[in-house]
Amino acid sequence: MAVPSPRIRFNTVTGTLELQWDPEPGDWADGLRAIVPLYRFAPAFAGVFAVVGFGLLALGQPVAGAFGLVCAVIIMGFPLVTVWTSFHRNPVAGTTVTAKADEQSLRMMTIDGTAYSDVDWTTLTGWQETRRGFVLRMGGRSFYPVPNRAFAKPEQRQRFQELLVRRIGQN
């Protein structure tokens, strides 16, 4: 099966930005890191446990040191495993998404039509730019990730960012 290439268009007649991307587990993980502190700080917590574990091993405390290292692995792996399993259990998670963004809303739909969201800009509580793209916050722990690979050119990504600033405000 051929995978559609990422694309974006700007319809000059309607002023609509058109995007398309294939979701990945990393998009969900990026959104969770932006929204949930546990996911954001897990690498730091794991690092602390690893340093303490190695320190205890160096001090001749093998049981306590091994416990610290096991905790570090669990803390680092837990978010990755939960995101991966949640993503693969969701029937529409890996389906290609098309989106249209204009001054009124962001409309997203899977190519096969199994899921559709029409998000009015006024319902979003904020947005955050991450290394993988944008995370649009809905309040609480709800979010919509829009990955960088949805944009074919940097200026198209910039146009989307300007739309976010104009409609939602600064991140």
C-alpha positions in Angstrom: 0.0 0.0 0.0 1.4 3.4 -1.0 1.8 5.9 1.8 0.6 9.4 0.9 3.3 12.0 1.1 2.9 14.9 3.5 1.4 17.9 1.8 -0.1 21.2 2.5 -1.8 23.7 0.3 -3.2 27.1 0.9 -6.4 27.7 -1.0 -6.1 31.4 -1.9 -9.8 31.6 -2.8 -11.1 30.4 0.6 -8.1 31.2 2.7 -7.9 27.6 3.9 -4.8 25.8 4.8 -5.0 22.1 3.8 -2.8 19.5 5.6 -2.3 15.8 5.5 -0.2 13.4 7.7 0.1 9.9 8.9 -0.1 9.8 12.7 2.7 8.1 14.7 3.0 7.1 18.4 5.6 9.9 18.8 2.9 12.5 18.1 0.9 11.3 21.0 4.0 11.1 23.2 4.9 14.7 22.2 1.4 15.9 23.1 1.5 14.0 26.5 4.9 15.6 27.3 3.5 19.0 26.6 0.3 18.4 28.7 1.2 15.9 31.5 4.1 16.6 33.9 4.6 12.9 34.6 5.5 12.3 30.9 7.6 15.5 30.6 9.8 14.8 33.7 10.1 11.0 33.4 13.5 11.2 31.8 14.8 13.4 34.6 13.4 11.1 37.3 14.9 8.1 35.6 18.2 9.9 35.4 18.2 10.6 39.1 17.5 7.0 39.9 20.2 5.8 37.5 22.8 8.1 39.1 21.8 7.0 42.6 21.8 3.4 41.5 25.3 3.5 40.0 26.5 5.4 43.1 25.2 2.7 45.4 26.8 0.1 43.3 30.1 2.0 43.5 29.7 2.1 47.3 29.2 -1.6 47.5 25.5 -1.7 47.9 24.5 -4.1 45.0 20.9 -4.7 46.1 20.0 -1.0 46.6 22.0 -0.1 43.5 20.2 -2.7 41.3 16.9 -1.5 42.7 17.7 2.1 41.7 18.6 1.0 38.2 15.5 -1.2 37.8 13.4 1.8 38.9 15.2 4.0 36.3 14.4 1.6 33.5 10.7 1.3 34.6 10.3 5.1 34.9 11.9 5.7 31.5 10.0 2.8 29.8 6.5 3.3 31.3 5.5 6.4 29.3 6.9 4.8 26.1 5.1 1.5 26.5 1.8 3.2 27.5 1.8 5.5 24.5 2.8 2.7 22.1 0.1 0.3 23.3 -2.6 3.0 23.4 -1.7 4.1 19.9 -1.8 0.6 18.5 -5.1 -0.3 20.3 -6.9 2.7 18.9 -8.6 1.6 15.6 -8.2 5.0 13.9 -4.9 6.1 15.4 -2.7 5.1 12.5 -5.1 6.3 9.8 -4.0 9.2 7.5 -5.5 12.5 8.6 -6.5 15.4 6.4 -7.1 18.8 8.0 -8.4 22.2 6.9 -7.5 25.3 8.9 -9.1 28.7 8.4 -10.0 31.7 10.5 -13.0 29.9 12.0 -11.8 26.4 12.9 -9.6 23.4 12.3 -11.4 20.5 10.7 -9.7 17.1 10.8 -10.8 13.9 9.3 -9.3 10.5 8.7 -9.0 9.6 5.0 -11.3 6.6 5.4 -13.9 8.8 7.1 -13.9 6.9 10.5 -13.2 10.0 12.6 -14.0 13.7 12.2 -13.4 16.7 14.4 -14.4 20.3 13.9 -12.5 22.3 16.4 -13.5 26.0 16.8 -10.5 28.1 17.7 -12.4 29.5 20.7 -12.7 26.1 22.3 -8.9 25.7 22.5 -7.2 26.7 25.7 -3.8 27.2 24.2 -1.1 25.7 22.0 2.5 24.7 22.3 5.2 24.4 19.7 7.4 21.3 20.3 10.3 19.6 18.5 7.8 17.4 16.6 5.2 20.1 15.7 2.3 21.7 17.5 0.1 20.6 20.3 -3.3 22.2 20.4 -4.7 22.1 24.0 -8.4 21.5 24.6 -8.3 21.8 28.4 -7.5 19.1 30.9 -5.5 16.4 29.2 -7.2 16.7 25.8 -5.1 17.8 22.9 -4.6 17.5 19.1 -1.1 17.0 17.8 -0.2 18.5 14.4 3.2 17.1 13.4 5.8 19.0 11.4 5.6 16.4 8.7 2.2 17.7 7.8 4.0 20.7 6.3 5.8 20.5 3.0 7.6 23.8 3.4 8.8 26.0 6.3 6.7 28.9 5.1 3.6 26.8 5.2 4.4 25.8 8.8 5.0 29.5 9.6 1.5 30.4 8.1 -0.1 27.8 10.4 1.8 29.2 13.4 0.6 32.7 12.5 -3.0 31.4 12.3 -2.6 30.0 15.8 -1.2 33.2 17.2 -4.0 35.2 15.6 -6.8 32.9 16.7 -5.6 31.5 20.0 -2.8 33.9 21.1 0.8 33.4 22.0 1.7 30.0 23.3 
